[in-house]
Amino acid sequence: MSKSTTTVMRHGERQQVTLTLNGRERSGYCETRELLSDFLRHELGATGTHVGCEHGVCGACTVHVDGIAARSCLMLAVQTDGRRVDTVEGLAPAQTLGDLQQAFARHHALQCGFCTAGILMSCADYLQRVPNPTEEEVREMLSGHICRCTGYTPIVAAVLDAAARRRQPCGNTEAEHA
């Protein structure tokens, strides 16, 4: 029979969490009840992750955990120990905008920008799973986000544009300059 060990944490004690953040191993300390959104912003400096409702409704805090979109305000930081977490900062490799971010810029799919990071992360996850979505499917996916500025139409256009450009043959520059 094996012994079960229980670790008792006292109020205010901090635990080390080590994760892979946007491709780099990072460590920080948090209380066991600290939300991932707060840990990312305040301990690791990934301030692109915004906190809106803190109830998982608005989607502003969406990140990828092990490649899957997740609300960071509904997850404890300690749950990500040893896992991969990607934030909006990870969408722009080498100080350039990623193709989805470029599509958002082309279609003016952001206004104040507060919700944009979470929407981008959901869209990136969605396009990995559904590379050729319809307008209706994109609108359904976006229904999990609250944006008070754009009216969603430019966001839908940007997602459909990014999807179409990803399907273009690599050598076709005509679509890249449209």
C-alpha positions, -999 to 999 in steps of 0.1 A, spaced: 0 0 0 14 34 -9 12 64 14 -8 94 3 9 127 10 -9 159 13 7 193 11 -9 219 33 -5 255 20 -9 283 45 -26 315 35 -2 338 17 23 310 8 35 311 -27 42 281 -50 65 280 -79 49 274 -113 71 266 -144 55 266 -178 64 272 -214 51 307 -223 51 314 -260 79 289 -266 101 299 -237 103 282 -203 93 307 -176 88 304 -139 71 325 -113 55 323 -79 18 325 -70 -7 316 -43 -26 284 -52 -58 303 -57 -43 329 -82 -59 330 -116 -38 323 -146 -48 357 -161 -33 375 -131 -2 353 -130 5 359 -167 0 397 -164 16 404 -130 42 377 -125 53 369 -160 46 403 -177 24 390 -205 1 420 -204 -15 413 -238 -39 390 -219 -67 412 -207 -91 407 -179 -127 417 -186 -156 401 -167 -136 375 -146 -164 351 -152 -154 335 -185 -182 353 -204 -164 381 -223 -135 361 -238 -109 390 -234 -86 367 -213 -85 338 -239 -51 321 -242 -40 287 -255 -32 260 -230 -15 230 -246 -27 243 -280 -64 247 -270 -82 280 -264 -90 285 -227 -103 313 -205 -74 323 -183 -98 339 -157 -113 305 -151 -81 286 -146 -57 286 -117 -21 293 -125 -10 262 -106 -30 241 -132 -5 252 -159 26 240 -141 46 220 -167 22 229 -195 25 252 -226 7 285 -225 5 308 -255 -7 344 -254 -14 370 -280 23 380 -278 31 345 -292 11 352 -324 37 377 -336 70 359 -342 101 379 -349 85 413 -342 61 410 -372 24 406 -372 10 371 -379 -13 366 -408 -44 367 -387 -33 400 -371 -25 414 -405 -61 404 -416 -75 422 -386 -55 453 -395 -66 451 -432 -103 449 -422 -102 474 -393 -114 445 -371 -105 463 -339 -115 495 -323 -104 501 -287 -85 468 -288 -93 456 -253 -111 424 -264 -89 419 -295 -62 397 -279 -88 372 -267 -106 372 -300 -74 367 -319 -65 337 -297 -99 322 -302 -97 328 -339 -63 313 -342 -75 281 -323 -106 280 -345 -87 282 -378 -64 254 -367 -95 232 -363 -117 246 -390 -95 259 -419 -123 267 -443 -152 282 -422 -183 297 -434 -195 332 -423 -221 316 -401 -196 293 -385 -173 322 -377 -201 342 -362 -211 312 -340 -175 309 -328 -174 346 -320 -206 344 -300 -184 335 -270 -169 370 -271 -182 404 -261 -169 434 -281 -187 467 -277 -169 485 -305 -167 467 -338 -201 452 -344 -182 419 -354 -187 423 -392 -150 434 -397 -138 406 -374 -157 380 -394 -143 394 -427 -108 393 -412 -111 356 -402 -126 346 -436 -98 366 -453 -70 349 -432 -86 315 -439 -87 321 -476 -51 333 -478 -39 303 -459 -55 281 -486 -37 299 -514 -7 281 -529 26 294 -515 38 310 -547 6 330 -553 15 366 -545 -16 381 -562 -38 373 -531 -10 386 -507 -12 421 -522 -50 424 -523 
